[in-house]
């Protein structure tokens, strides 16, 4: 019952470069200078020797940037970014602070790495040095350096981590859950201790400016496990160890005329992608922002009943980002939504807690998927004749975008896609695009 999508990353200690030998590129070699001598012999001249002339040195071999993920420390200080190189000239940088994604292309010429970020005009030239211990040194034109340590030959599809912001929110929730809903607002800080651990400080101050209440945590970035400092000492904690209580909604039978479209096309689950909303505390039915989102993304027009969506028909996972409206074709279908956990060590997935369970086939809205590259819930619809259909919410996003959508997955032809893509992508009104 963990919210963590992976087990602890044992690969984070790996230092063997993909495509390299001991993390070292081949040493450059210079062709030995050659000398030639010529002698001209004639009856009237004396043999003479010409001077040796060196040939042009061979080109410096290109540095081998190991494909996979690297952890970067700016100027030798605390880690701040992860870099992924795919070995074919494409890569991405992600921030430990908030998970910001910056895709780039790259090329290598000798010991110079050139990176071109997608939304930047100017390429960046970086001098690269192999440190001989599984790490590289990046030095920019401004003299600033980064030390990169190799974590493994995987991509962000399987490598996940908790950002500083996420861990702050989780620490708040953990503390509030055990202290009658008490929260902190004056100082919320996350300090990086080393490659894996961060220190979280939640503090409220008195009117005189003195600390009044505080909660201190030391947490592993990959597992969300660590300790909570209390007056009686260090207490082991797991910020992701939250039990989901199954939502069993009250009966609701709205008129959904769009079901006729599914019946005619022999579709069994209607889905409308609603974008990436700004989910804050209280977001959902009854929140004006939620109503505004339903208006701009087209849900209100296609399914007027969503304006009266009951609170128990709205589900939001703790790290959910993408919002979907789900409408079973059979109004008497039973529906369950289960959390999906991933294990990076075995590259496997398995269902865990049941988040939602209904037996009336009514529409519901779910916000799920902490990462746009994979889904974290499984929706099962069992129709009144006993036939069962499963769907994993997933959206095809173009060109590394985590907002704009192309289509939803329909691997077995049972899904009816009701998404209004021009509206959800803001093609007519970019300011109205749901972000």
Secondary structure, 3 states (H helix, E strand, C coil): CCCCCCCCCHHHHCCCCCCCECCECCCCCCCCCCCCCCCCCCCCCCCCCCCCCCCCCCCCCCCCCCCEEEEEEECCCCEEEEEEECCCCEEEEEECCCCCEEEEEEEEECCEEEEEECCCCCCEEEEEEECCCCEEEEEECCCCEEEEEEEECCCCCCCCCCCHHHHHHHHHHHHHHHCCCCCCCCEEEEEECCCCEEEEEEEEECCCCCEEEEEEEEEECCCCEEEEEECCEEEEEECCCCCCCCECCCCCCCCCCCHHHHHHHCCCEEEEECCCCCCCCCCCCCCHHHHHHHHHCCHHHHCHHHHHCCHHHEEECCCCCEEEEEEECCCCCEEEEEEEEEECCCCEEEEEEEEEEECCCCCEEEEECCECCECCEEEEEECCCCCEEEECCCEECHHHCCCCCCEECCCCCCEEECCCHHHHCCCCCHHHCCC
